Amino acid sequence: MKPKDFREIMSSALPKKDASKMEKHVFRIYDTNNDGYVDFVEFMVVFFILSDGSSEDVLTKIFRLFDVNSDGTITKEELTRLVKDMYGLLKKDDPNINAIDFIAKSAFNEMDSVMDAKVTTAEFITACMGDEGFSKMLANKAVDIFIEEDLPK
């Protein structure tokens, strides 16, 4: 499936989410071979992991959302870009949420445990599974994109 088809499926599957700015990031999770298409096997593997995988497996897939250029690490610039695109979803849950740059800088500092200006998958998982507030908030919000809640009317 092409990105356009993916966008249509995402919109119809999650009509209550304003995730339009997140589509290209979410597409990366599914496009595991980076060929610009999501085939059935890629889709089903990710679906299975996100629905029934261990916390580490889910976070490994979510890492791809944050790794904008798919080089296996997250830079401060990539994280800032993602937080900017995710900000509408964050602000909806907490209208008093801090500024984009503050969130990105704080989360990056939590994740970059060896302070080498890049975050590896292992560092990402450790920060998200630990007591790191901003890292956990961003990872949880990324997972929430895939969950449609039926709120009482």
Salt bridges, closest charged atoms under 4 A:
GLU23 OE1 - ARG7 NE 3.02
ASP85 OD2 - LYS24 NZ 3.35
ASP85 OD2 - HIS25 NE2 2.72
ASP93 OD2 - LYS141 NZ 2.13
ASP144 OD2 - LYS141 NZ 3.57
ASP150 OD1 - LYS16 NZ 3.55
